[in-house]
């Protein structure tokens, strides 16, 4: 099977490194291009991440020798790839413009960045929850005049831990009206070098700029509907969030309280709802 050639934008940062790690020996994808800031451009990838490689493995051999490209060199990178994953970290408007430039070059782009999450015709996808939102892509392409390119984004990391379990409960017929959530988010979520150690060791930082707003608004888009070529957010569940940075390297945790619109499920019913939940990626047996 011929693998799809992919590129990684922002490949030297923490999220970009995770893309490199996760794509090693992938059955469908092969990393053919890595891109970052102009400061890293021109170096072999192994040299560009020397001293800041944070993954629990060696740099994959097939990526070590790839020369890091300037992420702004859209045409050159587009010639090497069939799709790109974006882990860009820069000014939000710069990210929006740059990601759109790749889509305009007929490159499908899947982004970890937040820049396009509020764009009205860009889907925010949790594959287990709202794969049907991909149906907006033809409308998105028509809107911008793109032929093969498009943009899909993932949601904020703080809500990925609890939205799928909530969706499973709702799929079982128990409508969730309100969520109160406190997130305990690992230091890796702040990137590298991240939060200064003297601020985080033996401490909890009870504020992460912009995080609570994303946690409260993005799920409403995920649970929303497509109408007239754009997303209309759901009205429920209402979410009140408190986001905290904690001294853990990896792994976010969410402590959630749910208020139900109708019948309140018991513990056994919730456990059964999770057990019975068979979302689309699992039905398709995706890697």
Order of alpha helices (4+ residues) and beta strands (2+ residues): beta-alpha-beta-alpha-alpha-beta-alpha-beta-alpha-beta-beta-alpha-alpha-beta-alpha-beta-alpha-beta-alpha-beta-beta-beta-beta-alpha-alpha
